Amino acid sequence: VMRYMAGGSLSERIEKGLTPHEIAHILIRMAAALDYAHSKGVVHRDLKPGNILFDENNNPYISDFGIAKFTQASTRITQSGIIGTPRYMSPEQARGDDADGRSDLYSLGIILFEMLSGHTPFEATTPLAMAFKHAVEEPPSILKINPNLPVGIEAVISKALAKQPDDRFSTCAEFTHAFLKVFPEASSLEADIVTPLPP
């Protein structure tokens, strides 16, 4: 049982197009929710626009923790270790390696790429080919897709989508801070900068 989310999903909003302020509002809320889950030892593992739902006041919520993994769990949920949606899957998920909160951060980076450009960075005809691209292929330049974006966004996206978790931002809040530095006009009284959770 969950509340009725009258505002639809992020998938629908991406199709219509989002302003920098709307993107900031979504990213701040998602970062706070994910960092909270990660601080409790929970990794979502299937973050995608279809799982981000809005209430009637346009507040986004993360839904569908159906394949979430407790990082302290002693048993594996799946024998293969590969689980999630290939289009938004982190390289470590694609390889079947253990995934922590930085895997969700990678997926959030893919979602930000899509919110800013209208496209995900990788396209493929099969799930296996898509997983392979996440594992080994560098993402395209977002500025080539949308040259109207601030130049600094390239470095923010690249860090979030680094192949190795250690090369990414350490928290989703840190990722959001970096985005807001590049898009200072996107921040407002309604979209305050999140405070990173303590370790």
N, CA and C of each residue as an Amber inpcrd file, in Angstrom:
protein
   597
   0.8540000  -1.1820000   0.0000000   0.0000000   0.0000000   0.0000000
   0.8960000   1.2410000   0.0000000   0.5710000   2.2030000  -0.8440000
   1.3070000   3.4640000  -0.8640000   0.3370000   4.5970000  -1.1980000
   0.7750000   5.8270000  -0.9630000  -0.0840000   6.9720000  -1.2550000
  -0.3510000   7.0640000  -2.7580000  -1.4640000   7.6960000  -3.1150000
  -1.7920000   7.9170000  -4.5220000  -0.9260000   9.0580000  -5.0460000
  -0.1690000   8.7850000  -6.1020000   0.7370000   9.7770000  -6.6800000
   0.0730000  10.3750000  -7.9130000  -0.5950000  11.4980000  -7.7030000
  -1.4260000  12.0830000  -8.7610000  -0.6200000  12.7880000  -9.8510000
   0.6690000  13.0280000  -9.5980000   1.4680000  13.8320000 -10.5330000
   2.1670000  13.0650000 -11.6240000   1.9550000  11.7450000 -11.7100000
   2.5940000  10.9660000 -12.7630000   4.0530000  10.6700000 -12.4680000
   4.7720000  10.2300000 -13.4900000   6.1680000   9.8190000 -13.3180000
   7.1260000  10.7970000 -13.9880000   8.4130000  10.6550000 -13.6600000
   9.4380000  11.4880000 -14.2740000   9.5570000  11.1900000 -15.7680000
   9.2910000   9.9620000 -16.1700000   9.3400000   9.6070000 -17.6010000
   8.4690000  10.5560000 -18.4200000   7.2680000  10.7950000 -17.9330000
   6.3280000  11.6680000 -18.6410000   6.8330000  13.1090000 -18.6810000
   7.4510000  13.5530000 -17.6050000   7.9260000  14.9400000 -17.5370000
   9.1440000  15.1610000 -18.4210000   9.9960000  14.1420000 -18.5380000
  11.1610000  14.2570000 -19.4170000  10.7070000  14.4310000 -20.8630000
   9.6640000  13.7190000 -21.2460000   9.1360000  13.8320000 -22.6110000
   8.6520000  15.2520000 -22.9030000   8.0840000  15.9170000 -21.9040000
   7.5670000  17.2750000 -22.0900000   8.6720000  18.3230000 -21.9970000
   9.7830000  17.9760000 -21.3410000  10.8840000  18.9180000 -21.1520000
  10.8450000  19.5410000 -19.7620000  12.0210000  19.7410000 -19.1810000
  12.1450000  20.2650000 -17.8170000  13.0260000  21.5040000 -17.7990000
  12.6970000  22.4570000 -16.9320000  13.5380000  23.6450000 -16.7510000
  14.6650000  23.3110000 -15.7680000  15.7520000  24.1060000 -15.7680000
  16.8210000  23.8730000 -14.7860000  16.3070000  23.8850000 -13.3500000
  15.3410000  24.7750000 -13.0430000  14.7920000  24.8270000 -11.6880000
  14.0610000  23.5320000 -11.3550000  13.2790000  23.0120000 -12.2880000
  12.5640000  21.7520000 -12.0580000  13.5460000  20.6020000 -11.8610000
  14.6140000  20.5950000 -12.6580000  15.6290000  19.5480000 -12.5400000
  16.3080000  19.6240000 -11.1770000  16.6310000  20.8440000 -10.7300000
  17.2710000  21.0220000  -9.4200000  16.3680000  20.5110000  -8.3090000
  15.0880000  20.8560000  -8.3740000  14.1260000  20.4130000  -7.3550000
  14.0790000  18.8880000  -7.2880000  14.0390000  18.2370000  -8.4420000
  13.9820000  16.7720000  -8.5010000  15.2760000  16.1680000  -7.9780000
  16.4090000  16.7130000  -8.4320000  17.7110000  16.1570000  -8.0470000
  17.9490000  16.2880000  -6.5490000  17.5870000  17.4300000  -5.9740000
  17.7680000  17.6500000  -4.5280000  16.9420000  16.6430000  -3.7310000
  15.6940000  16.4590000  -4.1190000  14.8260000  15.5100000  -3.4090000
  15.3370000  14.0770000  -3.5440000  15.7440000  13.7060000  -4.7530000
  16.2240000  12.3410000  -4.9840000  17.5160000  12.0790000  -4.2140000
  18.4050000  13.0750000  -4.2130000  19.6770000  12.9200000  -3.5050000
  19.4600000  12.7030000  -2.0150000  18.5690000  13.5120000  -1.4260000
  18.3000000  13.3810000   0.0050000  17.7100000  12.0100000   0.3300000
  16.7780000  11.5490000  -0.5110000  16.1380000  10.2540000  -0.2760000
  17.1340000   9.1120000  -0.4260000  17.9580000   9.1750000  -1.4740000
  18.9290000   8.0960000  -1.7120000  19.9990000   8.0630000  -0.6290000
  20.5190000   9.2320000  -0.2540000  21.5400000   9.2480000   0.8010000
  20.9750000   8.7160000   2.1120000  19.7080000   9.0070000   2.3840000
  19.0730000   8.4690000   3.5940000  18.9970000   6.9410000   3.5090000
  18.5400000   6.4130000   2.3690000  18.4600000   4.9590000   2.1910000
  19.8460000   4.3270000   2.3340000  20.8410000   4.9570000   1.7170000
  22.1980000   4.4100000   1.7750000  22.7400000   4.4300000   3.2060000
  22.3810000   5.4700000   3.9790000  22.8460000   5.5480000   5.3700000
  22.2400000   4.4300000   6.2180000  21.1310000   3.8640000   5.7380000
  20.4890000   2.7410000   6.4190000  20.9270000   1.4000000   5.8350000
  21.8820000   1.4440000   4.9090000  22.3890000   0.2070000   4.3200000
  21.5240000  -0.3610000   3.2150000  20.6750000   0.4770000   2.5930000
  19.7830000   0.0080000   1.5310000  20.2060000   0.6130000   0.2000000
  20.3870000  -0.2410000  -0.8120000  20.7060000   0.1900000  -2.1740000
  19.4990000  -0.1220000  -3.0480000  18.9880000   0.8660000  -3.7740000
  17.7610000   0.6840000  -4.5570000  17.9710000  -0.3080000  -5.7040000
  19.0060000  -0.0670000  -6.5220000  19.4320000  -0.9420000  -7.6290000
  18.5420000  -0.9220000  -8.8720000  17.4610000  -0.1550000  -8.8770000
  16.6450000  -0.0620000 -10.0950000  16.0800000   1.3480000 -10.2460000
  16.9490000   2.3370000 -10.0130000  16.5150000   3.7270000 -10.1200000
  16.3550000   4.1040000 -11.5910000  15.1820000   4.6390000 -11.9540000
  14.8910000   5.0490000 -13.3260000  13.7210000   6.0260000 -13.2920000
  13.5130000   6.7900000 -14.3580000  12.4250000   7.7840000 -14.3640000
  11.0450000   7.1960000 -14.0720000  10.8150000   5.9660000 -14.4970000
   9.5210000   5.3280000 -14.2490000   9.2800000   5.0170000 -12.7870000
  10.3480000   5.0060000 -11.9790000  10.2350000   4.7350000 -10.5470000
  10.2610000   6.0100000  -9.7060000  10.2730000   7.1660000 -10.3600000
  10.2210000   8.4420000  -9.6560000   8.8390000   9.0440000  -9.9150000
   8.0270000   9.0950000  -8.8600000   6.6320000   9.5120000  -8.9800000
   6.3950000  10.8220000  -8.2430000   5.4170000  11.5920000  -8.7160000
   5.1270000  12.9130000  -8.1440000   3.7590000  12.9430000  -7.4730000
   3.6910000  13.6700000  -6.3530000   2.3890000  13.8750000  -5.7190000
   1.6950000  15.0880000  -6.3500000   0.5570000  15.4580000  -5.8300000
  -0.2100000  16.5550000  -6.4280000   0.4670000  17.9090000  -6.2560000
   1.4800000  17.9860000  -5.3760000   2.2200000  19.2360000  -5.1610000
   3.5580000  19.2490000  -5.8930000   3.7300000  18.3070000  -6.8230000
   4.9460000  18.2060000  -7.6490000   6.1870000  17.7960000  -6.8610000
   6.0120000  17.1550000  -5.7170000   7.1440000  16.6130000  -4.9790000
   7.4440000  15.2040000  -5.4770000   8.6910000  14.9510000  -5.8910000
   9.0310000  13.6120000  -6.3810000   9.3580000  12.6350000  -5.2490000
   9.0000000  11.3850000  -5.4710000   9.2790000  10.3120000  -4.5150000
   9.8740000   9.1270000  -5.2710000  10.7720000   8.4140000  -4.5970000
  11.3320000   7.1970000  -5.1820000  10.4220000   6.0330000  -4.8180000
  10.0160000   5.2820000  -5.8130000   9.1450000   4.1360000  -5.5770000
   9.8570000   2.8430000  -5.9710000   9.1850000   1.7460000  -5.7360000
   9.6120000   0.4160000  -6.1920000  10.9830000   0.0030000  -5.6620000
  11.0320000  -0.2080000  -4.3580000  12.2470000  -0.7650000  -3.7530000
  12.2020000  -2.2920000  -3.7900000  11.4900000  -2.8390000  -4.7740000
  11.2600000  -4.2870000  -4.8550000  12.5170000  -5.1250000  -4.9670000
  13.5770000  -4.5780000  -5.5920000  14.8130000  -5.3600000  -5.6980000
  15.9440000  -4.6940000  -4.9210000  15.5700000  -3.8020000  -3.9910000
  16.5800000  -3.1580000  -3.1560000  17.3620000  -4.2080000  -2.3810000
  18.6210000  -3.8990000  -2.1440000  19.4780000  -4.8410000  -1.4380000
  19.9900000  -4.2080000  -0.1520000  19.8750000  -4.9450000   0.9410000
  20.4740000  -4.5080000   2.1840000  21.9530000  -4.8410000   2.1120000
  22.7900000  -3.8280000   2.1910000  24.2200000  -4.0430000   1.9710000
  24.8410000  -4.9460000   3.0260000  24.2070000  -5.0490000   4.1970000
  24.7550000  -5.9160000   5.2420000  24.2050000  -7.3450000   5.1660000
  23.3060000  -7.6030000   4.2120000  22.6610000  -8.9170000   4.1490000
  23.6910000 -10.0160000   3.9160000  23.4530000 -11.1540000   4.5500000
  24.4170000 -12.2540000   4.4470000  24.1420000 -13.1490000   3.2490000
  22.9740000 -13.0220000   2.6510000  22.6500000 -13.8450000   1.4800000
  22.3950000 -12.9570000   0.2780000  22.6860000 -13.4820000  -0.8920000
  22.4800000 -12.7340000  -2.1290000  21.0180000 -12.8620000  -2.5560000
  20.5060000 -11.7890000  -3.1500000  19.1230000 -11.8280000  -3.6300000
  19.0390000 -12.6410000  -4.9180000  20.0490000 -12.5150000  -5.7450000
  20.0380000 -13.2180000  -7.0290000  21.3470000 -13.9630000  -7.2140000
  21.2850000 -15.1230000  -7.8160000  22.4910000 -15.9190000  -8.0210000
  23.4370000 -15.2490000  -9.0060000  22.8770000 -14.6120000 -10.0390000
  23.7280000 -14.0010000 -11.0550000  24.3240000 -12.6810000 -10.5730000
  23.6240000 -12.0020000  -9.6530000  24.0760000 -10.6990000  -9.1950000
  23.6910000  -9.5780000 -10.1510000  23.1850000  -9.9120000 -11.3410000
  22.7910000  -8.9030000 -12.3140000  21.2990000  -8.6770000 -12.2110000
  20.9220000  -7.4820000 -11.8060000  19.5090000  -7.1770000 -11.6360000
  19.3310000  -5.6690000 -11.8050000  18.2100000  -5.2660000 -12.3880000
  17.9730000  -3.8530000 -12.6290000  17.5470000  -3.6170000 -14.0640000
  17.4170000  -2.3510000 -14.4340000  17.0000000  -1.9710000 -15.7810000
  18.2440000  -1.5730000 -16.5790000  18.5630000  -2.2970000 -17.6640000
  19.8310000  -2.0820000 -18.3800000  20.1180000  -0.6390000 -18.7730000
  19.1120000   0.1280000 -19.1500000  19.3390000   1.5050000 -19.6130000
  19.9260000   2.3920000 -18.5120000  19.6660000   2.0580000 -17.2470000
  20.1110000   2.8870000 -16.1200000  21.0610000   2.1350000 -15.1900000
  21.5910000   1.0300000 -15.6410000  22.3900000   0.1250000 -14.8090000
  23.8340000   0.6000000 -14.6670000  24.3650000   0.5050000 -13.4570000
  25.7550000   0.8900000 -13.2310000  26.7010000  -0.1600000 -13.8100000
  27.9560000   0.2280000 -14.0930000  28.9260000  -0.7400000 -14.6210000
  29.1130000  -1.9500000 -13.7030000  29.1160000  -1.7150000 -12.3800000
  29.3150000  -2.8500000 -11.4650000  28.1150000  -3.7980000 -11.4860000
  26.9100000  -3.2580000 -11.6650000  25.7410000  -4.1270000 -11.8200000
  25.8500000  -4.9210000 -13.1170000  26.2890000  -4.2510000 -14.1830000
  26.4240000  -4.9180000 -15.4790000  27.4350000  -6.0540000 -15.4120000
  28.4620000  -5.8740000 -14.5710000  29.4800000  -6.9240000 -14.4170000
  29.0660000  -7.9980000 -13.4230000  27.9950000  -7.7570000 -12.6860000
  27.5720000  -8.7130000 -11.6700000  28.3390000  -8.5730000 -10.3830000
  29.0160000  -7.4290000 -10.1930000  29.7760000  -7.1870000  -8.9640000
  28.8590000  -6.6590000  -7.8640000  29.3690000  -6.6240000  -6.6370000
  28.6130000  -6.0440000  -5.5320000  28.4030000  -4.5550000  -5.7880000
  27.2410000  -4.0570000  -5.4200000  26.9140000  -2.6520000  -5.6440000
  26.5690000  -1.9750000  -4.3210000  27.0950000  -0.7580000  -4.1230000
  26.7290000   0.0250000  -2.9450000  25.9970000   1.2870000  -3.3980000
  25.9130000   2.2780000  -2.5330000  25.1510000   3.4780000  -2.8470000
  25.6520000   4.2270000  -4.0690000  26.9340000   4.0610000  -4.3980000
  27.4760000   4.7550000  -5.5630000  26.9310000   4.1890000  -6.8620000
  26.3670000   2.9840000  -6.7960000  25.6820000   2.4190000  -7.9640000
  24.4000000   3.1940000  -8.2480000  23.6420000   3.5070000  -7.1950000
  22.4500000   4.3480000  -7.3510000  22.8330000   5.7440000  -7.8350000
  23.9730000   6.2570000  -7.3690000  24.4400000   7.5750000  -7.7970000
  24.6900000   7.5720000  -9.3040000  25.2820000   6.5020000  -9.8100000
  25.5070000   6.3650000 -11.2560000  24.1680000   6.4260000 -11.9950000
  23.1850000   5.6910000 -11.5060000  21.8560000   5.6940000 -12.1350000
  21.2410000   7.0890000 -12.0950000  21.4540000   7.8110000 -10.9840000
  20.9630000   9.1820000 -10.8770000  21.6740000  10.0700000 -11.9030000
  22.9460000   9.7860000 -12.1490000  23.6890000  10.5170000 -13.1830000
  23.1130000  10.2860000 -14.5730000  22.7140000   9.0490000 -14.8430000
  22.0690000   8.7370000 -16.1290000  20.7550000   9.5010000 -16.2490000
  20.0030000   9.5430000 -15.1470000  18.7190000  10.2550000 -15.1470000
  18.9440000  11.7550000 -15.3620000  19.9800000  12.3270000 -14.7230000
  20.2830000  13.7490000 -14.9330000  20.6470000  14.0000000 -16.3930000
  21.4520000  13.1190000 -16.9690000  21.8290000  13.2250000 -18.3820000
  20.5620000  13.2820000 -19.2370000  19.6080000  12.4130000 -18.9280000
  18.3700000  12.3570000 -19.6980000  17.5010000  13.5950000 -19.4700000
  17.4440000  14.0860000 -18.2300000  16.6470000  15.2820000 -17.9510000
  17.2010000  16.4960000 -18.6940000  18.5320000  16.5660000 -18.8330000
  19.1650000  17.7100000 -19.4770000  19.1490000  17.6300000 -20.9990000
  19.1580000  16.4150000 -21.5330000  19.3140000  16.2510000 -22.9890000
  18.1180000  15.6250000 -23.6870000  17.2450000  14.9480000 -22.9140000
  16.1290000  14.2350000 -23.5290000  16.4910000  12.8380000 -23.9860000
  17.7660000  12.4470000 -23.7850000  18.2330000  11.1200000 -24.2170000
  19.0960000  10.4950000 -23.1250000  19.0850000   9.1680000 -23.0460000
  20.0570000   8.4890000 -22.1880000  21.3740000   8.3970000 -22.9620000
  22.5040000   8.2900000 -22.2750000  23.7920000   8.3160000 -22.9830000
  24.0550000   7.1130000 -23.8820000  23.4670000   5.9680000 -23.5390000
  23.7390000   4.7710000 -24.3290000  22.4680000   4.2200000 -24.9530000
  22.5890000   3.7490000 -26.1960000  21.4900000   3.0860000 -26.8890000
  21.9940000   1.7400000 -27.3950000  21.1480000   0.7330000 -27.3120000
  21.5160000  -0.5980000 -27.7950000  20.2380000  -1.3660000 -28.1100000
  20.3700000  -2.4180000 -28.9140000  19.1920000  -3.1820000 -29.3430000
  18.8540000  -4.3320000 -28.4100000  19.7930000  -4.7180000 -27.5440000
  19.5380000  -5.8200000 -26.6080000  19.9880000  -5.4180000 -25.2080000
  19.4020000  -6.0190000 -24.1680000  19.8440000  -5.7250000 -22.7930000
  21.3190000  -6.0350000 -22.5750000  21.8120000  -7.1130000 -23.1730000
  23.2220000  -7.4870000 -23.0030000  24.1460000  -6.4300000 -23.6110000
  23.7810000  -5.9410000 -24.7920000  24.5860000  -4.8990000 -25.4400000
  24.5670000  -3.6170000 -24.6210000  23.4240000  -3.3070000 -24.0310000
  23.3090000  -2.1120000 -23.1930000  24.1870000  -2.2450000 -21.9500000
  24.1330000  -3.4050000 -21.3110000  24.9590000  -3.6440000 -20.1270000
  26.4400000  -3.5330000 -20.4710000  26.8230000  -4.0440000 -21.6390000
  28.2180000  -3.9920000 -22.0800000  28.6710000  -2.5390000 -22.2360000
  27.8080000  -1.7080000 -22.8080000  28.1660000  -0.2990000 -23.0020000
  28.3820000   0.4020000 -21.6650000  27.5170000   0.1290000 -20.6860000
  27.6980000   0.7240000 -19.3580000  29.0270000   0.2760000 -18.7440000
  29.3890000  -0.9690000 -18.9990000  30.5850000  -1.5350000 -18.3740000
  31.8810000  -0.9900000 -18.9820000  31.9020000  -0.7290000 -20.2960000
  33.1820000  -0.4080000 -20.9420000  33.2150000   0.8650000 -21.7700000
  32.0600000   1.3870000 -22.1930000  32.0540000   2.5130000 -23.1320000
  31.9060000   3.8430000 -22.4030000  32.6870000   4.8280000 -22.8250000
  32.5760000   6.1550000 -22.2270000  31.3100000   6.8430000 -22.7400000
  30.6020000   7.5730000 -21.8830000  29.3890000   8.2620000 -22.3400000
  29.7310000   9.3780000 -23.3200000  28.8190000   9.7170000 -24.2190000
  29.0730000  10.8160000 -25.1550000  29.0550000  12.1590000 -24.4390000
  29.5890000  13.1620000 -25.0920000  29.5660000  14.5180000 -24.5360000
  28.1370000  15.0490000 -24.5380000  27.6580000  15.4370000 -23.3670000
  26.3030000  15.9750000 -23.2840000  26.2110000  17.3250000 -23.9930000
  27.3390000  18.0360000 -24.0970000  27.3350000  19.3400000 -24.7600000
  27.1650000  19.2110000 -26.2700000  27.5180000  18.0510000 -26.8150000
  27.2850000  17.8240000 -28.2470000  25.8020000  17.5720000 -28.5160000
  25.1150000  17.0170000 -27.5080000  23.6780000  16.7640000 -27.6460000
  22.8910000  18.0400000 -27.3630000  23.3100000  18.7720000 -26.3240000
  22.6460000  20.0300000 -25.9690000  23.7160000  21.0980000 -25.7270000
  24.1420000  21.7960000 -26.7830000  25.2250000  22.7890000 -26.6500000
  24.8350000  24.0240000 -25.8480000  23.5650000  24.1490000 -25.4710000
  23.1220000  25.3140000 -24.7060000  23.3990000  25.1790000 -23.2040000
  23.8810000  24.0160000 -22.7880000  24.1490000  23.7950000 -21.3680000
  25.4510000  24.4800000 -20.9530000  25.6040000  24.8190000 -19.6620000
  26.8760000  25.3990000 -19.1820000  28.0230000  24.4070000 -19.3760000
  29.1840000  24.9270000 -19.7260000  30.3410000  24.0650000 -20.0150000
  30.6860000  23.1690000 -18.8320000  30.5240000  23.6860000 -17.6120000
  30.9110000  22.9290000 -16.4240000  30.1240000  21.6580000 -16.1870000
  28.9740000  21.5110000 -16.8370000  28.1430000  20.3170000 -16.6100000
  28.8450000  19.0540000 -17.0970000  29.7360000  19.1850000 -18.0680000
  30.4470000  18.0240000 -18.6200000  31.2200000  17.2850000 -17.5360000
  31.9530000  18.0340000 -16.7190000  32.7680000  17.4210000 -15.6640000
  31.8950000  16.7760000 -14.5940000  30.7610000  17.4050000 -14.2820000
  29.8480000  16.8580000 -13.2720000  29.2750000  15.5170000 -13.7440000
  28.8210000  15.4750000 -14.9850000  28.2660000  14.2430000 -15.5550000
  29.3390000  13.1600000 -15.6330000  30.5290000  13.5360000 -16.0910000
  31.6210000  12.5550000 -16.2340000  31.9780000  11.9100000 -14.9000000
  32.0050000  12.7220000 -13.8420000  32.3470000  12.1790000 -12.5190000
  31.2510000  11.2530000 -12.0100000  29.9880000  11.6290000 -12.2040000
  28.8770000  10.7830000 -11.7620000  28.8420000   9.4640000 -12.5240000
  29.2620000   9.4980000 -13.7950000  29.1970000   8.2990000 -14.6450000
  30.5480000   7.6040000 -14.7840000  31.4560000   7.8460000 -13.8450000
  32.7560000   7.1540000 -13.8770000  32.5480000   5.6470000 -13.7760000
  33.3640000   4.8920000 -14.5040000  33.2140000   3.4300000 -14.5240000
  33.5120000   2.8080000 -13.1630000  34.4700000   3.3810000 -12.4380000
  34.8310000   2.8640000 -11.1190000  34.1290000   3.6670000 -10.0270000
  33.4570000   2.9920000  -9.0990000  32.7430000   3.7030000  -8.0240000
  33.6100000   4.6940000  -7.2520000  34.8880000   4.3650000  -7.0390000
  35.7800000   5.2470000  -6.2710000  36.0260000   6.5740000  -6.9770000
  35.7860000   6.6280000  -8.2940000  36.0260000   7.8460000  -9.0610000
  34.7840000   8.7500000  -9.1110000  33.6740000   8.2820000  -8.5520000
  32.4410000   9.0730000  -8.5490000  32.3710000   9.9700000  -7.3140000
  31.3140000  10.7660000  -7.2350000  31.0370000  11.5220000  -6.0040000
  30.7930000  10.5140000  -4.8830000  31.1040000  10.9040000  -3.6570000
  30.9420000   9.9590000  -2.5500000  29.4900000   9.8490000  -2.0970000
  28.7040000  10.9260000  -2.2870000  27.2870000  10.8970000  -1.9200000
  26.4710000  11.5810000  -3.0120000  25.1840000  11.3230000  -3.0060000
  24.2820000  11.9800000  -3.9650000  24.1650000  13.4690000  -3.6580000
  24.2750000  13.8390000  -2.3890000  24.2420000  15.2530000  -2.0140000
  25.4430000  15.9900000  -2.6050000  26.6070000  15.3680000  -2.5730000
  27.8110000  15.9710000  -3.1510000  27.6140000  16.1800000  -4.6590000
  27.0110000  15.2000000  -5.2980000  26.6740000  15.2790000  -6.7230000
  25.7460000  16.4690000  -6.9800000  24.7420000  16.6290000  -6.1320000
  23.7830000  17.7220000  -6.2840000  24.4440000  19.0790000  -6.0790000
  25.3400000  19.1880000  -5.0990000  26.0800000  20.4330000  -4.8780000
  26.8370000  20.8230000  -6.1450000  27.4910000  19.8300000  -6.7680000
  28.2670000  20.0950000  -7.9840000  27.3620000  20.5920000  -9.1100000
  26.1870000  19.9910000  -9.2300000  25.2300000  20.4270000 -10.2520000
  24.7970000  21.8710000 -10.0070000  24.4870000  22.2130000  -8.7570000
  23.9980000  23.5590000  -8.4360000  25.0790000  24.6210000  -8.6040000
  26.3470000  24.2470000  -8.4880000  27.4320000  25.2020000  -8.7560000
  27.4640000  25.5750000 -10.2320000  27.1320000  24.6030000 -11.0800000
  27.1170000  24.8380000 -12.5210000  25.8460000  25.5700000 -12.9390000
  24.7460000  25.2880000 -12.2390000  23.4370000  25.8930000 -12.5200000
  22.9740000  26.7280000 -11.3170000  23.7070000  27.7720000 -10.9550000
  23.3170000  28.5200000  -9.7440000  21.9190000  29.1180000  -9.8420000
  21.4780000  29.4460000 -11.0630000  20.1450000  30.0340000 -11.2140000
  19.0350000  29.0260000 -10.9500000  19.3880000  27.7230000 -10.9300000
  18.3790000  26.6880000 -10.7010000  17.9910000  26.5970000  -9.2290000
  18.8730000  27.0630000  -8.3480000  18.5850000  27.0090000  -6.9160000
  17.6440000  28.1460000  -6.5390000  16.8110000  27.9060000  -5.5400000
  15.8610000  28.9300000  -5.1000000  15.4650000  28.6350000  -3.6620000
  14.5740000  29.4520000  -3.1250000  14.0830000  29.2200000  -1.7690000
  13.3540000  27.8910000  -1.6710000  12.7250000  27.4630000  -2.7850000
  11.9870000  26.2030000  -2.7700000  12.9100000  25.0040000  -2.9710000
  14.1220000  25.2710000  -3.4180000  15.0460000  24.1710000  -3.7290000
  16.3610000  24.4060000  -3.0150000  16.3240000  24.3540000  -1.6940000
  17.5260000  24.5900000  -0.9040000  18.5490000  23.4830000  -1.1250000
  19.8100000  23.8640000  -1.0050000  20.8770000  22.8880000  -1.1560000
  20.8000000  21.8930000   0.0020000  20.9290000  20.6130000  -0.3400000
  20.8540000  19.5860000   0.6960000  22.1370000  19.5430000   1.5000000
  22.0360000  19.1900000   2.7500000  23.1790000  18.9890000   3.6100000
  23.5430000  17.5120000   3.5940000  24.7800000  17.1740000   3.2390000
  25.1530000  15.7470000   3.2010000  24.9530000  15.0930000   4.5600000
  24.4750000  13.8690000   4.5380000  24.3090000  13.1100000   5.7780000
  25.6920000  12.7360000   6.3180000  25.8320000  12.6460000   7.6360000
  27.1180000  12.1920000   8.1840000  27.3620000  10.7270000   7.8060000
  28.6370000  10.3120000   7.7910000  28.9390000   8.9030000   7.4200000
  28.2440000   7.9220000   8.3460000
